[in-house]
Amino acid sequence: MTQKNPRNAHLPTKEQVRTFIDESETPVDKREIARAFNIKGADRIYLKKILKELIEDGHLERGRKRELAPAGALPSVAVIEVDRIDKGGEAIARPVSWQEDTKPPLIYVLQPGRTQAPGVRDRLLARLSRQKDGTYEAHVIRRLEASAGPVLGVYTKTGKDGRVQPTNRKLKKEVIVREENSMGAQSGEVVLCDILPGKAYSLPEGRVTQRVGPMDDAASLSLIAIHAHGIPDKFDEASIKEALAAKPVSLGKRTDLRGLPLLTIDPADARDRDDAIWAAPDDDPKNKGGWQAIVAIADVAHYVTHGSALDRTAKERGNSVYFPDRVVPMLPHELSSDLCSLHENVDRPVMAVHMWFDSEGNKLRHKFMRGLIRSVASLTYRQAQDAHEGVTDEKTEMLAKEVIEPLFGAYASLKKARSKRKPLDLDLPERRIEFGEDGFIKAVHKRERFAAHMLVEEFMIQANVSAAETLVKMKRPCMFRVHEPPATDKMIGLHETLAEMNISFAKGQVVTTETFNRILAQADNEIDRELVSSLVLRSQSQAVYSPDNLHHFGLHLQNYAHFTSPIRRYADLLIHRSLIAALKLGDGGLKDEEALEFSEIGTQISATERRAMVAERETTDRFTAVFLANKVGEIFTAKVSGVTRAGLFLSLDDSGADALAPISTLGNDFFNFDQEKHMLVGKRTGRVFRLADRLAVRLREVDIVTGSMIVEIEDGREGGTPPSRRTPADRKGKTGGKPPARNPVKKKKRTTPKGKKRAQRRQQQE
């Protein structure tokens, strides 16, 4: 029971004042407190005293305009940022400025009718009302400029304070970090910092929230992408517990495939092995020259069941993310690299499809089963290719004739059917980062591509088609891999670009994959083919996951789904579950409630896939920049891959690295940008730079933080000729390859009446 003040019984106690302030929805000032307790005149001195004591005791804080609120409370008006949208569609925000060590209180954004609902990372100026449970309700006053979110960058000490250079190339301003907000960061460290409220036109000020690691450590390069894109890289305790509890599978009711010599073929640096293959001639006399093949895929659905902790985390991640030095897996290591990985000479559970093809590679029929395999070997693409070409090693010597050659024999038939189908045939080599034994980058190569790559790829496509066909036929839920035809506006742009490369592509035609293959066939050499492949790829629609069967344009297939990589793609796991339920293959099948979420899940995993692609590309750029940082000043051959007002984008031949030649480095001239023809034309010299030009360039700058590189054009083209001195007339053969003669300056005719009279008199005299 609260005791009254003995001297002034009509005045409130300290506890009563504190309770009043605690229960107020917004901060209050001294006048409001006095009014609430009817405190007048000299009694205000007493109120001032107990308020001072409450502040000194740490129970209250004084805010703006001398308002008082409980310690840790938010002001009545504040800038907030939407953190997430809950399942009910309600926006939940957090204060932009929060100095406490504890988590900030939840802020529920009230949504007035007819106004656009706020989205994640939207910043709002809002009036806050504190609720009895410690949460807040926010009444939006107005929207502010959207926040770029926490900034990841490299910290540099500058005197007492420091600055952070953002790793995101789009963020042009450095961030000032006061010493008290630095968390003790040292120069050269990668840090994550929140932006503090400040003036719009000055450098932003930030507070370091995490020290990631030193920039010169290769491990930090991947961590930059992980943090920048919000990629989950830690598993919760429940998921780890489930993974640790998983056990090997016995045969049971599974089909025993251990007598067949299935094997895996993967890159040398593969982190997981989720597919095994086998092929042999079809023994049916009615199918002369035909083949049978089995594609066996890790039975992830046995271990990852709907609604489990592993399922929730796999759905959240959507896919594994592969960096040059590490993988951020969709599933914990105990599954992704062990029980669900088809290692050689150990029993592993699989979902398998047995397929039969005729001599022309046309699929006759297929059958799915749940089985148990024991891979006879884990080969690299190089090993499989060498064995096919007669160069065997200790592992492939016994497998070459009976196991490897039938695989290539079946592929030869499948290739015939592929040729008739005419899928999009792009030449897009990948960059491979090679590490030395010391862990440092040894080289950057274009990844080699063999017939063995295409063999495995075609086997996987056939298995994916079989999965989609089965689910379509049985009218069961399917997460299709959809690739729609390219948009018309992109085709117009591609036509204009290819015209400058003397590649014919008629405007307005109905495009098919064969149309693009004819374009690619016009490329003169391998370098040109890579560039044209890149241009064609940019013109394509983005492939996505969807429960609606909108077909796959690029592969020229009516029914297509991803079935072959459930270790690293959630979409494939859903296909496995749907097949299990449709074919009654035991436990782990798709649930009805799960099928209802296919549309939402498709949108989500399409987004996580795009996130992974961007993160992987950015990291490869940074690793390449680290490798080339010691080669500043050296000369490289390159191909112009883009032309803008700012300069030329180039791709270095050896490494595939991207670089920019700013327009200021192109020569002592003023260059006009011809957007339609993708050219820069010198106004004084007539010098032309255009798409697909081969140039010699000198590496001038390397920025490891952003992964960007600056080059300058050398005064000498590959082969000794000056770079890009041709004009449009040169290309048509009108000047014999020489610079055009300067045109004589023509005097303008006078157009004034006086000028006309002089001209008439001159004519009369003549």
Stockholm file with secondary structure:
# STOCKHOLM 1.0

chainA/1-766         MTQKNPRNAHLPTKEQVRTFIDESETPVDKREIARAFNIKGADRIYLKKILKELIEDGHLERGRKRELAPAGALPSVAVIEVDRIDKGGEAIARPVSWQEDTKPPLIYVLQPGRTQAPGVRDRLLARLSRQKDGTYEAHVIRRLEASAGPVLGVYTKTGKDGRVQPTNRKLKKEVIVREENSMGAQSGEVVLCDILPGKAYSLPEGRVTQRVGPMDDAASLSLIAIHAHGIPDKFDEASIKEALAAKPVSLGKRTDLRGLPLLTIDPADARDRDDAIWAAPDDDPKNKGGWQAIVAIADVAHYVTHGSALDRTAKERGNSVYFPDRVVPMLPHELSSDLCSLHENVDRPVMAVHMWFDSEGNKLRHKFMRGLIRSVASLTYRQAQDAHEGVTDEKTEMLAKEVIEPLFGAYASLKKARSKRKPLDLDLPERRIEFGEDGFIKAVHKRERFAAHMLVEEFMIQANVSAAETLVKMKRPCMFRVHEPPATDKMIGLHETLAEMNISFAKGQVVTTETFNRILAQADNEIDRELVSSLVLRSQSQAVYSPDNLHHFGLHLQNYAHFTSPIRRYADLLIHRSLIAALKLGDGGLKDEEALEFSEIGTQISATERRAMVAERETTDRFTAVFLANKVGEIFTAKVSGVTRAGLFLSLDDSGADALAPISTLGNDFFNFDQEKHMLVGKRTGRVFRLADRLAVRLREVDIVTGSMIVEIEDGREGGTPPSRRTPADRKGKTGGKPPARNPVKKKKRTTPKGKKRAQRRQQQE
#=GR chainA/1-766 SS CCCCCSSCTTSCCHHHHHHHHHHCSSCBCHHHHHHHTTCCTTHHHHHHHHHHHHHHTTSEEECGGGCEEETTCCCSEEEEEEEEECTTSCEEEEESCCCSSSCCCCEEEECCTTSCCCCTTCEEEEEEEECTTSCEEEEEEEECCCCCCSEEEEEEEETTEEEEEESSTTCCSCEEECGGGSTTCCTTEEEEEEEECCCTTSCCEEEEEEEEEETTSHHHHHHHHHHHTTCCCCCCHHHHHHHHHCCCCCCTTSEECTTSCCBEEECTTCSCCCEEEEEEECCCTTSTTCEEEEEEEECHHHHSCTTSHHHHHHHHHCBCEECSSCEECSSCHHIIIIITSCCBTSEEEEEEEEEEECTTSCEEEEEEEEEEEEBSCEEEHHHHHHHHTTCCCTTTTTTIIIIIHHHHHHHHHHHHHHHHHCCCCCCCCCEEEEECTTSSEEEEEECCCCHHHHHHHHHHHHHHHHHHHHHHHTTCCCCEEEBCCCCHHHHHHHHHHHHHTTCCCCTTCCCCHHHHHHHHHTCSSHHHHHHHHHHHHHTSCCCEEESSCCCBTTTTBSSCBCCSCTTTBHHHHHHHHHHHHHHTCSSSCCCHHHHTTHHHHHHHHHHHHHHHHHHHHHHHHHHHHHHHGGGTTCEEEEEEEEEETTEEEEEETTTCCEEEEEGGGSCSSCEEEETTTTEEEETTTCCEEETTCEEEEEEEEEETTTTEEEEEECSSCTTSSCTTCCCHHHHTTSSTTSCCCCCCCCCCCCCSHHHHHHHHHHHHHC
#=GC SS_cons         CCCCCSSCTTSCCHHHHHHHHHHCSSCBCHHHHHHHTTCCTTHHHHHHHHHHHHHHTTSEEECGGGCEEETTCCCSEEEEEEEEECTTSCEEEEESCCCSSSCCCCEEEECCTTSCCCCTTCEEEEEEEECTTSCEEEEEEEECCCCCCSEEEEEEEETTEEEEEESSTTCCSCEEECGGGSTTCCTTEEEEEEEECCCTTSCCEEEEEEEEEETTSHHHHHHHHHHHTTCCCCCCHHHHHHHHHCCCCCCTTSEECTTSCCBEEECTTCSCCCEEEEEEECCCTTSTTCEEEEEEEECHHHHSCTTSHHHHHHHHHCBCEECSSCEECSSCHHIIIIITSCCBTSEEEEEEEEEEECTTSCEEEEEEEEEEEEBSCEEEHHHHHHHHTTCCCTTTTTTIIIIIHHHHHHHHHHHHHHHHHCCCCCCCCCEEEEECTTSSEEEEEECCCCHHHHHHHHHHHHHHHHHHHHHHHTTCCCCEEEBCCCCHHHHHHHHHHHHHTTCCCCTTCCCCHHHHHHHHHTCSSHHHHHHHHHHHHHTSCCCEEESSCCCBTTTTBSSCBCCSCTTTBHHHHHHHHHHHHHHTCSSSCCCHHHHTTHHHHHHHHHHHHHHHHHHHHHHHHHHHHHHHGGGTTCEEEEEEEEEETTEEEEEETTTCCEEEEEGGGSCSSCEEEETTTTEEEETTTCCEEETTCEEEEEEEEEETTTTEEEEEECSSCTTSSCTTCCCHHHHTTSSTTSCCCCCCCCCCCCCSHHHHHHHHHHHHHC
//
